[in-house]
């Protein structure tokens, strides 16, 4: 069976604000406190957390969907997972439904915790500013 992470996160702000925070290099850097380079077009490359996370944007639907070929720099060359961020409006803000598949089995626990620590927590604080 394929390894999978699925997380549903309620966030303040709008889907538009979340989309921008995840795809705008300056916003991402402000949010995480780490260097980021993001080509925000389908097929565009990204380097996050000072090169610790690398990948390409596979599919982008403004304010609704981000699909990325996503990898940790230390993984074996050519190993990529698919990370999918689906955004929807909610009465109190927005919901982000996140799915990740195709990562090395031994990375599961670190990835599962890391999304909360490195993405959702900083994103929530960024949106509340």
C-alpha positions in Angstrom: 0.0 0.0 0.0 1.3 3.5 -0.9 2.2 5.7 2.0 0.0 8.7 2.4 -0.4 11.7 4.6 -3.7 13.5 4.7 -4.3 16.6 6.9 -7.2 18.9 7.0 -6.4 22.3 8.5 -8.7 25.1 9.4 -7.0 28.4 8.9 -7.8 32.1 9.4 -7.8 34.2 6.2 -9.1 33.5 2.7 -8.0 30.8 0.2 -6.5 33.7 -1.8 -4.3 34.7 1.1 -3.2 31.1 1.8 -2.4 30.5 -1.9 -0.3 33.7 -2.0 1.5 32.7 1.3 2.5 29.4 -0.2 3.5 30.6 -3.7 5.0 34.0 -3.1 8.7 33.7 -2.3 8.7 36.8 -0.1 5.6 35.8 1.8 6.9 32.3 2.3 10.2 33.6 3.6 8.3 36.1 5.9 6.1 33.2 7.1 8.9 30.7 7.8 11.9 33.0 8.5 13.9 31.0 6.0 15.0 31.7 2.4 12.7 30.7 -0.4 12.8 30.9 -4.2 9.5 30.1 -6.0 8.7 30.3 -9.7 4.9 30.5 -9.3 4.0 29.0 -12.7 3.1 25.4 -13.6 6.4 23.7 -14.3 8.3 26.3 -12.2 10.9 25.2 -9.7 11.0 26.1 -6.0 13.6 25.9 -3.3 12.3 26.4 0.3 14.0 26.6 3.7 17.3 27.6 2.2 17.4 24.6 -0.2 16.2 21.9 2.2 13.0 21.4 0.2 13.1 21.3 -3.6 10.6 20.7 -6.3 8.4 21.9 -9.1 4.8 23.2 -9.4 2.8 20.6 -11.3 -0.6 22.2 -11.4 -1.8 25.5 -10.1 -5.4 26.8 -9.9 -5.3 30.3 -8.3 -6.8 30.4 -4.8 -7.9 26.7 -5.1 -5.2 24.1 -5.8 -1.5 23.7 -5.6 0.1 20.4 -6.8 3.8 20.0 -6.4 6.5 17.4 -7.1 8.1 17.9 -3.7 11.3 16.4 -2.1 13.6 16.8 0.8 17.1 17.6 -0.4 18.6 14.6 1.4 16.4 12.0 -0.3 17.9 9.9 -3.0 18.4 11.7 -6.3 15.3 11.6 -8.4 12.9 10.7 -5.5 9.9 13.0 -5.4 6.6 12.9 -3.6 3.4 14.5 -4.8 2.1 17.2 -2.4 -1.5 18.5 -3.0 -2.9 21.6 -1.3 -6.6 22.1 -1.9 -8.2 25.3 -0.6 -11.8 26.2 0.1 -13.6 29.0 1.9 -15.3 28.4 5.2 -17.4 30.6 7.5 -14.5 31.2 9.9 -11.7 31.4 7.2 -10.5 28.6 5.0 -9.9 24.9 5.0 -6.7 23.4 3.5 -6.9 19.8 2.6 -3.4 18.4 2.2 -2.4 15.1 0.7 1.2 13.7 0.2 2.0 10.4 -1.5 5.1 8.8 -2.8 7.7 9.6 -0.1 10.2 7.1 1.4 8.5 5.0 4.1 11.1 5.9 6.7 10.2 9.6 6.2 6.5 9.3 7.2 6.6 10.3 10.9 9.0 13.3 10.2 6.9 14.5 7.3 3.6 14.1 9.1 4.9 16.2 12.1 6.9 18.5 9.9 3.9 19.8 8.0 2.3 21.0 11.2 5.6 22.5 12.6 7.0 24.0 9.5 3.9 24.9 7.5 0.6 25.1 9.3 1.8 26.7 12.5 3.8 29.4 10.7 1.0 29.9 8.2 -1.6 30.4 10.9 0.6 33.0 12.7 1.4 34.7 9.4 -2.3 35.0 8.5 -3.2 36.3 12.0 -0.7 39.2 11.8 
